[in-house]
Amino acid sequence: MEIVRLTMRIKQILLATLLTLFPLLSSFATDYYIATSDLNVRTGAGTGYSVSFTLQKDDEVELLSKENNWYKIKYLGKTGYAYSKYLKFSRTISDTKSNPPQQIVNTLLIGAYVSLAIFLGFIIYGKIRNIYGKIQDKHLLESVTHEGRGEKSERDLILKLLKYGIPEQNIFHDLFVEKSKGEFSQADLVIVTEVGIIVFEVKDYSGWIFGSGNQSQWTKVLAYGKQKYFFYNPIKQNNTHIAELRRQLYQFENIPFFSIVVFYGDCELKNINFVPNGTFIVKSKRVLEVVRNILRDNKPFLYPNENEVLRILREAVTNGGIIENQIQHSKNIIDMLGTHRVFD
């Protein structure tokens, strides 16, 4: 709310600045009025003031200022106040007789000040909106996870899903699914939908990506083919997560599961093939399109006990937040890879 009030205040200041400068822009023009009848000109704006002089019908006067229904006018070197009802607009004359170059400079300066005020106002307004948007995103993200957990790309995906309309209670981040005592299968993101459970594997890579669903390793190519790196097939990786989830609860066996591998970063999917049914490989910008297609193309599934499903997934999220489990899982990964046992 404080950000909103500050934004409104800046708008008010900007408007006030424009309203203040606007009269200056027209200060180099003079309006003239004609008396529609004989008219007393007084020393002040009101009938209580004494008459200074009298105008004859059709006398033309110079308008100096306006004060309610009274105009301060100038006629033959004399000034005073006349009631506006008896004055009719005649013409406007630009004041270019005295020091025209300076008038031009003044006008340009005033225009520059107005432009600068508008420019700075929009910059400040844009920054405030950006800050306010980040604060809103932070609060939204915290309904599911927190900024210190998982990768930035995973948290970005959570925000996409929340803004798309997936309920916060149906989104589970950084799950440690227990396989056996001290061993876990780590899933990046899981959502429970009306057609089944969607499991996400999130990758953040650059370069060209090559792979096949039936291969153990995929290839990441950088520097136009000069550098090649290999990584474990993400389709198989995510299928392992799904298999471990199915083992957690009997009813998981009958629930439809869908696998989505999401690639973030400056990468290009060059040649991906043999992608199994129910599995999708997608760049981050199109992930919501895939989710929408899954929800549209599949029949609603009636969970025998949805609360139990949600409980199992919440427990997996809790497991992932325990430091001891994180340390043990890292050790298990290192031991599984076995690179420390290679002596070249």
Secondary structure as GFF3:
##gff-version 3
##sequence-region A 1 344
A	DSSP	alpha_helix	2	25	.	.	.	ID=ss1
A	DSSP	beta_strand	29	35	.	.	.	ID=ss2
A	DSSP	beta_strand	39	42	.	.	.	ID=ss3
A	DSSP	beta_strand	51	55	.	.	.	ID=ss4
A	DSSP	beta_strand	60	67	.	.	.	ID=ss5
A	DSSP	beta_strand	70	75	.	.	.	ID=ss6
A	DSSP	beta_strand	78	83	.	.	.	ID=ss7
A	DSSP	three_ten_helix	84	86	.	.	.	ID=ss8
A	DSSP	beta_strand	87	94	.	.	.	ID=ss9
A	DSSP	alpha_helix	100	141	.	.	.	ID=ss10
A	DSSP	alpha_helix	152	164	.	.	.	ID=ss11
A	DSSP	three_ten_helix	168	170	.	.	.	ID=ss12
A	DSSP	beta_strand	171	180	.	.	.	ID=ss13
A	DSSP	beta_strand	183	193	.	.	.	ID=ss14
A	DSSP	beta_strand	196	204	.	.	.	ID=ss15
A	DSSP	beta_strand	207	212	.	.	.	ID=ss16
A	DSSP	beta_strand	217	222	.	.	.	ID=ss17
A	DSSP	three_ten_helix	223	225	.	.	.	ID=ss18
A	DSSP	beta_strand	227	232	.	.	.	ID=ss19
A	DSSP	alpha_helix	234	248	.	.	.	ID=ss20
A	DSSP	three_ten_helix	250	254	.	.	.	ID=ss21
A	DSSP	beta_strand	257	264	.	.	.	ID=ss22
A	DSSP	beta_strand	267	273	.	.	.	ID=ss23
A	DSSP	beta_strand	279	283	.	.	.	ID=ss24
A	DSSP	three_ten_helix	284	286	.	.	.	ID=ss25
A	DSSP	alpha_helix	287	297	.	.	.	ID=ss26
A	DSSP	alpha_helix	306	320	.	.	.	ID=ss27
A	DSSP	alpha_helix	323	337	.	.	.	ID=ss28
A	DSSP	three_ten_helix	339	341	.	.	.	ID=ss29
###
